[in-house]
Amino acid sequence: MDDPAVGSPPAPAASLDLRGTPCPLNYVRSLLALERLAPGHWLQVDLDTGEPERMVSDGLRDKGHTVSVEAGAEPATVRLWVCRAG
């Protein structure tokens, strides 16, 4: 993960597979999923690399959520770990 302060997140409270989902729909779906979680709970989001990764991770950070990024299970994908802000 790119944020060493976060460490390994616990099992996510929810997960989304947004690979192949266009911007900004992937960002909107991520925000809606976070709204259903309690503060401090984790959301796992699988995305395509490039613009989807940048748009979602930057947008969620701008909203105050903690976001860590790791390589996805498939080429050209990433996995975001998002901790809902309180």
TASULBEL-V702524 format. One record per backbone hydrogen bond with DSSP energy under -0.5 kcal/mol. CO is the residue of the C=O (numbers start at 1). NH is the residue of the N-H. Records with the same first field share a line. If there is no record, write none. Layout:
BEGIN
CO: NH, NH
END
This chain:
BEGIN
2: 4
3: 6, 7
7: 9
14: 44
16: 18, 46
18: 21
22: 26
24: 28
25: 29
26: 30
27: 31
28: 32
29: 33
30: 34
31: 35
32: 36
33: 36
34: 37
38: 41
41: 84
42: 13, 14
43: 45, 82
44: 16
45: 47, 80
46: 18
47: 78
48: 53
49: 52
50: 54
51: 55
52: 56
53: 57
54: 58
55: 59
56: 60
57: 61
58: 62
59: 63
60: 65
61: 64
66: 83
68: 81
69: 2
70: 79
74: 77
76: 49
77: 72
78: 47
79: 70
80: 45, 82
81: 68, 83
82: 43, 84
83: 66
84: 40
END
